[in-house]
Amino acid sequence: MSVGAVGAAVASDNGGTHQAASDTRAREAAALTGSAKLYRATTEDVTFTFDAHLARRDNMRPDKATGTFRFVHLDKPGGKGGWAEGRIDCLMTGGKVATATGIITGSNLKGIKGGRVGFTVHDQGKHDRVGYSWASVGGPDGTKKLPKCTSAAPFEKVKQGTGDFHVKPWHPTYPTG
């Protein structure tokens, strides 16, 4: 899974091309990207990955966000456990906090495909935090009743040195007058 903004090839004055990642970021109203393992005092290996974007043209429609998510929870590195992946269906950010939801499109867990799950990330540099909608029920139930852009507070800590999440703040435009 590719994570982060991907630049488009742009023709330069001398006939060549170069990556225009800054052009891509300028066209975004909000973003949540990155991958990291969660801190665990046990042998558990828990990883979350996000590549979520809200186009500038959809600035006032966070439910038009696109992208992907993936989470893996193993009993130990390379061990047994569960995983799920899916498509983002909503993204809202405020400062360095992002809340996103998505529909599960693939998983090894029974009965959750097609359900919605939510995530919250607090981008604090090397001390990021993550929350998820199934925190109070013990596992992702993939409920179809979860509203878009709904999740839990970012209560989990990211394991130091394993990755970093990046949140691009959203700036909705409000009518004046």
C-alpha positions as CSV (number, residue, x, y, z in Angstrom):
1,M,0.0,0.0,0.0
2,S,1.4,3.4,-0.9
3,V,1.2,6.1,1.7
4,G,1.4,9.8,1.2
5,A,0.8,12.3,-1.5
6,V,1.9,11.3,-4.9
7,G,3.0,14.0,-7.3
8,A,2.0,14.2,-10.9
9,A,4.6,14.4,-13.6
10,V,4.7,18.0,-15.0
11,A,6.5,19.2,-18.1
12,S,9.3,21.6,-17.4
13,D,10.5,24.5,-19.6
14,N,13.4,22.4,-20.9
15,G,11.1,19.6,-22.1
16,G,11.7,17.2,-19.1
17,T,9.4,16.3,-16.3
18,H,9.6,16.5,-12.6
19,Q,7.4,15.4,-9.7
20,A,5.0,18.1,-8.5
21,A,4.1,16.8,-5.1
22,S,3.6,20.3,-3.9
23,D,1.0,20.8,-6.6
24,T,-0.9,17.7,-5.3
25,R,-0.8,19.0,-1.7
26,A,-2.0,22.4,-2.9
27,R,-5.0,20.7,-4.4
28,E,-5.9,19.0,-1.1
29,A,-8.2,20.4,1.5
30,A,-7.2,17.9,4.1
31,A,-5.1,14.7,4.4
32,L,-4.2,11.9,6.8
33,T,-1.2,9.8,5.8
34,G,1.3,7.5,7.3
35,S,1.9,4.1,9.0
36,A,2.9,3.3,12.6
37,K,2.8,0.5,15.1
38,L,1.0,1.0,18.4
39,Y,2.9,0.8,21.7
40,R,2.3,-2.5,23.5
41,A,4.0,-3.8,26.7
42,T,3.2,-7.3,25.4
43,T,4.4,-9.1,22.2
44,E,1.3,-7.8,20.3
45,D,2.1,-6.3,16.9
46,V,-0.6,-3.7,16.0
47,T,-0.2,-1.4,12.9
48,F,-2.4,1.2,11.3
49,T,-1.8,2.7,7.9
50,F,-3.7,5.6,6.3
51,D,-3.7,7.3,2.9
52,A,-6.7,9.6,3.1
53,H,-7.3,12.8,1.1
54,L,-10.0,15.4,0.7
55,A,-9.7,17.3,-2.6
56,R,-9.9,21.1,-2.5
57,R,-12.9,21.0,-4.8
58,D,-14.7,19.0,-2.1
59,N,-13.6,21.3,0.7
60,M,-17.1,21.6,2.2
61,R,-17.9,17.9,1.7
62,P,-15.7,15.7,3.9
63,D,-17.8,12.7,2.9
64,K,-16.2,13.0,-0.5
65,A,-12.8,12.0,0.9
66,T,-10.9,9.2,-0.9
67,G,-8.1,6.9,0.0
68,T,-7.4,3.7,1.9
69,F,-6.8,2.3,5.4
70,R,-5.4,-0.9,6.8
71,F,-5.0,-2.3,10.3
72,V,-3.3,-5.4,11.5
73,H,-3.4,-6.9,15.0
74,L,-1.1,-9.9,15.5
75,D,-0.3,-11.8,18.8
76,K,3.4,-11.3,18.0
77,P,5.4,-10.1,15.0
78,G,4.7,-12.6,12.2
79,G,2.2,-14.4,14.4
80,K,-1.5,-15.0,14.3
81,G,-4.2,-12.4,14.3
82,G,-6.5,-10.3,12.2
83,W,-6.3,-7.6,9.5
84,A,-8.7,-5.4,7.6
85,E,-8.4,-2.9,4.8
86,G,-10.8,-0.6,3.1
87,R,-11.7,2.6,1.4
88,I,-12.0,6.0,3.2
89,D,-15.5,7.5,3.0
90,C,-15.0,10.6,5.2
91,L,-12.2,12.7,6.5
92,M,-12.2,15.8,8.8
93,T,-9.2,17.4,10.3
94,G,-8.7,20.2,12.8
95,G,-5.2,21.4,13.5
96,K,-3.2,18.2,13.9
97,V,-6.2,15.9,14.7
98,A,-7.9,13.8,12.0
99,T,-11.0,11.7,12.2
100,A,-11.8,9.4,9.3
101,T,-14.2,6.5,8.5
102,G,-14.1,3.9,5.9
103,I,-15.8,0.8,4.6
104,I,-14.0,-2.5,5.1
105,T,-13.4,-4.1,1.7
106,G,-11.2,-7.0,2.7
107,S,-10.4,-8.9,6.0
108,N,-9.6,-12.2,7.5
109,L,-12.2,-11.5,10.2
110,K,-15.6,-13.0,9.7
111,G,-18.6,-10.8,9.2
112,I,-17.0,-7.3,9.0
113,K,-16.6,-6.9,5.3
114,G,-18.9,-4.0,4.1
115,G,-19.0,-2.5,7.6
116,R,-17.8,1.0,8.6
117,V,-15.0,1.7,11.1
118,G,-13.7,5.0,12.4
119,F,-10.2,6.3,13.3
120,T,-8.9,9.3,15.0
121,V,-5.2,10.4,14.8
122,H,-3.4,13.1,16.8
123,D,-0.2,14.1,14.8
124,Q,2.3,15.0,17.6
125,G,5.5,14.4,15.6
126,K,7.3,11.5,17.2
127,H,4.6,10.9,19.9
128,D,1.4,10.4,17.8
129,R,-1.7,8.9,19.1
130,V,-4.5,6.8,17.6
131,G,-8.1,6.0,18.5
132,Y,-10.6,3.7,16.8
133,S,-14.4,3.2,16.8
134,W,-14.4,-0.3,18.2
135,A,-12.4,0.6,21.3
136,S,-15.3,-0.1,23.7
137,V,-16.5,-3.3,22.1
138,G,-13.2,-5.2,21.9
139,G,-12.9,-5.7,18.2
140,P,-13.9,-4.2,14.9
141,D,-17.5,-5.3,14.4
142,G,-17.7,-3.5,11.0
143,T,-21.1,-2.0,11.9
144,K,-23.1,-0.5,9.1
145,K,-24.7,1.8,11.7
146,L,-21.6,3.9,12.5
147,P,-22.1,7.4,11.1
148,K,-19.4,8.8,8.8
149,C,-16.5,10.6,10.4
150,T,-17.1,9.1,13.9
151,S,-14.5,7.5,16.1
152,A,-13.0,7.5,19.6
153,A,-10.5,9.8,21.2
154,P,-6.9,9.1,20.2
155,F,-6.0,7.1,23.3
156,E,-3.4,4.7,21.9
157,K,0.3,5.7,21.8
158,V,2.5,5.0,18.7
159,K,5.6,2.9,19.4
160,Q,8.6,5.1,19.3
161,G,10.6,4.8,16.0
162,T,8.0,2.8,14.1
163,G,6.5,5.5,11.9
164,D,4.8,8.8,11.9
165,F,1.3,10.0,10.9
166,H,0.8,13.3,9.1
167,V,-2.3,15.4,9.3
168,K,-3.0,18.3,6.9
169,P,-5.4,20.7,8.6
170,W,-8.8,21.3,7.0
171,H,-10.0,24.9,6.6
172,P,-13.7,24.9,5.7
173,T,-15.1,28.1,4.3
174,Y,-18.0,29.6,6.1
175,P,-20.4,32.2,4.8
176,T,-19.8,35.7,6.0
177,G,-22.2,38.6,6.4
